[in-house]
């Protein structure tokens, strides 16, 4: 195979992508700016640096992130191999000695016969040759500006704002009513949590008093007026939220026939309607505070959260619009994106994106008609997220709503249902690529116990950081 693939960036996505390509016989030119230059978040010279937390989150297959890690293990992941080799105690989570982990990844890549490591800063999207951009959330200003020129400013963001997502089955539909403003868009387009004036004032008070996540030193806090954190809006005055994301105009509570003082709108998160996001509720409140505060909203008293909110520095494209199905730029077909810049969130998900792209691209370069993983897998669910257009596309961690429901009668016990989803995923992963060949799945014994939320969050929850950047 004569074609050389250039991978720009040796973070988690770039390192995993380069490894997958090289292991499958592709010559790789891995371009990394360290140690010549570093982003404000980076401290060390080794590859796959974990800049925020040392936790790769929960390891149980009843967790979506646990499943995607098991799929990566079975697909020959370098990141998971090194994580296991440098694991440190963290309850039900997979946490690592970050320095030994980074050095291990670096050594494997530098010593691979199919990989040439080049220390160089890339300031423009390459014009020629096959290239994978895996430059992460703090992509340099010059490269980001050139990328913006190609995809259009409306399809490139520099700050993400993620709203919490709540499981449908935990919503009290006796209180929450379905309706669109002025009946536009169908009666069931949105769920609406109605608040009285007293409930609104009480909610506002706890939002203002809640503990917030402080910005990292490497983050330039620059909020956009159209996407402000909940608490920033609350600080601007008593009625700012009531005239903003909690405005009740065009809605009437069917129980009273009257317009509520305020509403929190819930928008369907997926086609299966297994989850809803809280519209306009991006926030920097710490995880425990988000759960406490948001459960004050009528109808969400027993809410179970699939994802909690965050706002942080991040460079990413509107993947469903800006990228083709092979994750290449529509305006530059030979240039692919991987990791957070493509629209995933988190250490594991970034590496997973690099793994998928590297594996599929290597097969296609050999002339094989390789496809991305089946949508029933967690890997395939992440890919599906990158290909599904949304009104407000935002990076996402892997979540259960990304995979289709099980056919037939619904299994009511959530843990058992998720274990069945995991069994199906691992079975369907078998034979995804010629290099992936595993037996029909059984739940690995070491992963059967459910990880507690505290263990799953490990170091990142201890600091109150909802989503660790990569």
Secondary structure as UniProt FT lines:
FT   STRAND          4..8
FT   HELIX           12..23
FT   TURN            24..25
FT   STRAND          27..32
FT   TURN            34..36
FT   TURN            40..41
FT   STRAND          55..58
FT   TURN            61..62
FT   HELIX           64..74
FT   TURN            75..76
FT   HELIX           78..85
FT   STRAND          87..88
FT   TURN            91..92
FT   STRAND          93..96
FT   HELIX           98..110
FT   TURN            113..114
FT   STRAND          115..119
FT   STRAND          130..133
FT   TURN            137..138
FT   HELIX           141..151
FT   HELIX           153..155
FT   STRAND          156..162
FT   STRAND          165..167
FT   HELIX           168..170
FT   TURN            173..175
FT   STRAND          177..178
FT   HELIX           181..183
FT   TURN            184..185
FT   TURN            187..188
FT   STRAND          190..195
FT   HELIX           197..209
FT   TURN            217..218
FT   HELIX           225..227
FT   HELIX           230..235
FT   TURN            238..246
FT   TURN            249..250
FT   TURN            254..256
FT   STRAND          262..268
FT   TURN            271..272
FT   STRAND          275..278
FT   TURN            279..280
FT   HELIX           287..294
FT   TURN            295..296
FT   TURN            298..299
FT   TURN            301..302
FT   STRAND          305..307
FT   STRAND          310..317
FT   HELIX           319..322
FT   TURN            325..326
FT   STRAND          328..329
FT   TURN            330..331
FT   STRAND          332..337
FT   HELIX           339..342
FT   HELIX           347..365
FT   TURN            366..367
FT   TURN            375..376
FT   HELIX           378..387
FT   TURN            391..392
FT   HELIX           400..402
FT   HELIX           414..429
FT   TURN            430..431
FT   TURN            434..435
FT   HELIX           445..447
FT   HELIX           453..462
FT   TURN            463..464
//
